[in-house]
Amino acid sequence: MMLGWLGWTIVYAVVIWGVDTAYALLERWLRDADGRTQEVAAGLRFVIPLGLAFLIGLQLRAWEWVFSPFLVIVVTMLAFSIVDYLRRPASERQQGAVGLILAIGATVIDAAASTLAAIAGVAIGRWWHGG
């Protein structure tokens, strides 16, 4: 069965949600882990969306795809950040606001990088397949 643009967007969203959920569930453990483990976890959290965006673009070869990683990452990561902010007691929200602003900035950078990976995947896929 061949997935279209919307199907691949849903697959991408599920994978991103799964990566973010796993990272959130492991957050307490990662705080106590050594620096190398923390770096590997953070790297995987960044590289998996990039690689998947590239591979889907390579397979799909549709320019519509290049907008999907940006939208999925922004919606998913901002939802996680906002929920985390709202779960904090009111006394901690002032400090949490700074973290939320940093999360928004990091999210935009992450989403832009995944969008570039998707563009590269589509461009290489079209070049490779002559279309």
C-alpha positions as CSV (number, residue, x, y, z in Angstrom):
1,M,0.0,0.0,0.0
2,M,1.4,3.4,-1.0
3,L,1.0,6.1,1.6
4,G,0.3,9.6,0.3
5,W,1.4,12.9,1.8
6,L,-1.2,12.9,4.6
7,G,-0.4,9.3,5.5
8,W,3.3,10.0,5.8
9,T,2.6,13.1,7.8
10,I,0.6,11.0,10.3
11,V,3.5,8.4,10.4
12,Y,5.9,11.2,11.0
13,A,3.7,12.7,13.8
14,V,3.4,9.3,15.5
15,V,7.1,8.8,15.5
16,I,7.8,12.3,16.7
17,W,5.2,11.9,19.5
18,G,6.8,8.6,20.4
19,V,10.3,10.1,20.6
20,D,9.1,13.0,22.7
21,T,7.1,10.7,25.0
22,A,10.1,8.4,25.5
23,Y,12.4,11.3,26.2
24,A,9.8,12.7,28.7
25,L,9.4,9.4,30.4
26,L,13.2,9.0,30.7
27,E,13.8,12.5,31.8
28,R,14.2,11.7,35.5
29,W,16.6,8.9,34.7
30,L,18.5,11.0,32.3
31,R,19.0,13.7,34.9
32,D,21.0,11.2,37.0
33,A,22.8,9.6,34.1
34,D,26.3,10.5,33.0
35,G,27.0,13.3,30.5
36,R,27.6,10.9,27.6
37,T,24.2,9.2,28.0
38,Q,22.5,12.6,28.2
39,E,24.3,13.7,25.0
40,V,23.4,10.5,23.1
41,A,19.7,10.9,24.2
42,A,19.6,14.5,23.2
43,G,21.3,13.7,19.9
44,L,18.8,10.9,19.1
45,R,15.9,13.3,19.9
46,F,17.3,15.7,17.3
47,V,18.6,13.2,14.6
48,I,15.6,10.9,14.4
49,P,13.2,13.6,13.1
50,L,15.9,14.8,10.7
51,G,16.6,11.3,9.3
52,L,12.9,10.4,9.1
53,A,12.0,13.7,7.3
54,F,14.8,13.1,4.8
55,L,13.8,9.4,4.2
56,I,10.1,10.2,3.8
57,G,11.0,13.0,1.3
58,L,13.2,10.6,-0.6
59,Q,10.4,8.1,-0.8
60,L,7.5,10.5,-1.3
61,R,9.2,13.0,-3.7
62,A,6.3,15.5,-3.2
63,W,7.0,19.1,-2.5
64,E,3.9,19.2,-0.2
65,W,5.8,17.0,2.2
66,V,8.4,19.7,3.0
67,F,5.8,21.6,5.2
68,S,4.8,18.6,7.2
69,P,7.9,18.2,9.4
70,F,7.7,21.9,10.4
71,L,4.1,21.7,11.4
72,V,4.3,18.4,13.1
73,I,7.4,19.4,15.2
74,V,6.0,22.8,16.1
75,V,2.6,21.5,17.2
76,T,4.0,18.4,19.0
77,M,6.9,20.1,20.9
78,L,4.9,23.2,21.8
79,A,2.1,21.1,23.1
80,F,4.6,19.2,25.3
81,S,6.1,22.5,26.5
82,I,2.8,24.2,27.2
83,V,1.5,21.2,29.1
84,D,4.7,21.1,31.2
85,Y,4.4,24.9,31.9
86,L,0.7,24.6,32.9
87,R,1.4,21.6,35.2
88,R,3.8,23.7,37.3
89,P,2.5,25.4,40.4
90,A,1.8,29.1,40.0
91,S,4.9,30.0,42.0
92,E,7.2,28.2,39.5
93,R,5.5,29.6,36.4
94,Q,7.6,32.8,36.3
95,Q,10.8,30.7,36.0
96,G,8.9,28.3,33.7
97,A,8.1,31.2,31.3
98,V,11.8,31.6,30.5
99,G,12.0,27.8,29.8
100,L,8.9,28.1,27.6
101,I,10.5,30.9,25.6
102,L,13.7,28.8,25.2
103,A,11.6,25.8,24.2
104,I,9.9,27.8,21.5
105,G,13.2,29.0,20.1
106,A,14.7,25.5,20.1
107,T,11.5,24.1,18.5
108,V,11.7,26.6,15.6
109,I,15.3,25.7,15.0
110,D,14.6,21.9,15.2
111,A,11.6,22.3,12.9
112,A,13.6,24.4,10.4
113,A,16.4,21.7,10.4
114,S,13.8,19.0,9.7
115,T,12.2,21.0,7.0
116,L,15.6,21.4,5.3
117,A,16.1,17.6,5.6
118,A,12.7,17.1,4.0
119,I,13.6,19.5,1.2
120,A,16.9,17.6,0.6
121,G,15.1,14.3,0.6
122,V,12.5,15.4,-2.0
123,A,15.1,17.1,-4.2
124,I,17.4,14.1,-4.1
125,G,14.5,11.7,-4.6
126,R,13.3,13.7,-7.6
127,W,16.8,13.9,-9.1
128,W,17.5,10.2,-8.5
129,H,14.2,9.1,-10.1
130,G,14.3,11.7,-12.9
131,G,11.2,13.6,-11.9
